[in-house]
Amino acid sequence: MANRDDLKRAKSGDKKLSKANLSGAFLRSANLTGADLSEADLSKANLSWSNLSQVNLDKANLSGADLRRANLNQAYLDGADFSGADLREANFLEANLTGAILPDGTIYKTSTNMRNFTHP
């Protein structure tokens, strides 16, 4: 279950959410552009239709998360765990997926231009 303070910070637009507990949080259509969610627990969170461009999700737990139609353009996803996540029509354009754990057979109609780039 999401930590109430972490959820409040995320919904208020706080960009410093490293190690936050947002498990099961309802963040549909949230604009988290450029946020630091490294090592955050977003398991079973609803992030569908959310803007996660340029977000740092390194080593984040996104297992079972709903990321349908989420924008992860230029996101840092090194070591992120997407086990069981719904990634239908998610945009991973220019995202860094090095070491990411992706679910088998659940990436449908996602951007096919996925290339790695380095952290600034």
C-alpha positions as CSV (number, residue, x, y, z in Angstrom):
1,M,0.0,0.0,0.0
2,A,1.3,3.5,-0.9
3,N,2.8,5.7,1.8
4,R,0.3,8.5,2.3
5,D,3.0,11.2,2.4
6,D,4.7,9.8,-0.7
7,L,1.4,9.8,-2.6
8,K,0.7,13.4,-1.5
9,R,4.1,14.5,-2.7
10,A,3.7,12.7,-6.1
11,K,0.2,14.3,-6.7
12,S,1.5,17.8,-5.7
13,G,4.2,17.6,-8.4
14,D,7.2,16.9,-6.1
15,K,10.0,15.7,-8.4
16,K,12.2,14.2,-5.7
17,L,10.5,10.8,-5.0
18,S,13.5,8.5,-4.9
19,K,12.8,5.3,-2.8
20,A,9.1,6.5,-2.4
21,N,6.5,3.8,-1.6
22,L,3.8,4.3,-4.2
23,S,2.7,0.7,-4.4
24,G,-0.9,0.4,-5.7
25,A,-1.2,4.2,-6.1
26,F,-3.7,5.6,-8.6
27,L,-1.6,8.0,-10.7
28,R,-3.5,7.8,-14.0
29,S,-2.7,10.7,-16.3
30,A,-0.2,12.1,-13.9
31,N,2.5,14.4,-15.2
32,L,5.8,13.3,-13.5
33,T,8.1,14.6,-16.2
34,G,11.7,14.7,-15.0
35,A,10.9,13.2,-11.6
36,D,13.4,11.1,-9.7
37,L,11.6,7.8,-8.9
38,S,14.8,5.8,-8.7
39,E,14.4,2.7,-6.4
40,A,10.7,3.7,-5.9
41,D,8.1,1.0,-5.3
42,L,5.4,1.5,-7.9
43,S,4.3,-2.1,-7.9
44,K,0.6,-2.5,-9.0
45,A,0.4,1.3,-9.5
46,N,-1.9,2.7,-12.1
47,L,0.2,5.0,-14.3
48,S,-1.8,4.6,-17.5
49,W,-1.8,7.6,-19.7
50,S,0.8,9.2,-17.5
51,N,3.7,11.4,-18.7
52,L,6.9,9.8,-17.4
53,S,9.2,11.4,-20.0
54,Q,12.8,11.9,-18.8
55,V,11.9,10.2,-15.4
56,N,14.6,8.4,-13.5
57,L,13.1,5.0,-12.7
58,D,16.5,3.2,-12.2
59,K,16.0,0.1,-10.1
60,A,12.3,1.0,-9.5
61,N,9.8,-1.8,-8.9
62,L,7.0,-1.5,-11.5
63,S,5.9,-5.1,-11.2
64,G,2.2,-5.5,-12.0
65,A,1.9,-1.8,-12.8
66,D,-0.6,-0.5,-15.4
67,L,1.5,1.6,-17.9
68,R,-0.9,1.4,-20.8
69,R,-0.3,4.4,-23.1
70,A,2.2,5.9,-20.7
71,N,4.9,8.1,-22.2
72,L,8.3,6.9,-21.1
73,N,10.2,8.9,-23.7
74,Q,13.9,9.3,-22.8
75,A,13.2,7.7,-19.4
76,Y,16.1,6.1,-17.4
77,L,15.0,2.5,-16.7
78,D,18.3,0.9,-15.8
79,G,17.4,-2.2,-13.7
80,A,13.7,-1.4,-13.5
81,D,11.4,-4.4,-12.9
82,F,8.4,-4.5,-15.2
83,S,7.5,-8.1,-14.3
84,G,3.8,-8.6,-15.0
85,A,3.3,-4.9,-16.0
86,D,0.8,-3.9,-18.7
87,L,2.9,-2.0,-21.3
88,R,0.4,-2.0,-24.2
89,E,0.9,1.1,-26.4
90,A,3.5,2.5,-24.0
91,N,6.1,4.8,-25.6
92,F,9.7,3.9,-24.8
93,L,11.3,6.2,-27.5
94,E,15.0,6.7,-26.7
95,A,14.5,5.2,-23.2
96,N,17.5,3.5,-21.5
97,L,16.4,0.0,-20.9
98,T,19.8,-1.4,-19.9
99,G,19.2,-4.2,-17.4
100,A,15.4,-3.7,-17.2
101,I,13.3,-6.7,-16.5
102,L,10.6,-6.8,-19.1
103,P,7.5,-9.0,-19.1
104,D,7.3,-11.7,-21.8
105,G,4.6,-11.0,-24.4
106,T,3.1,-7.9,-22.9
107,I,4.7,-5.2,-25.0
108,Y,2.2,-4.6,-27.7
109,K,2.3,-1.7,-30.1
110,T,5.0,0.0,-28.2
111,S,7.5,2.3,-29.9
112,T,10.1,0.2,-31.6
113,N,12.8,2.9,-31.6
114,M,14.3,2.0,-28.2
115,R,17.9,2.9,-28.0
116,N,20.1,3.3,-25.0
117,F,21.7,6.6,-24.0
118,T,23.8,7.7,-21.0
119,H,22.9,9.6,-17.9
120,P,23.8,13.3,-18.0
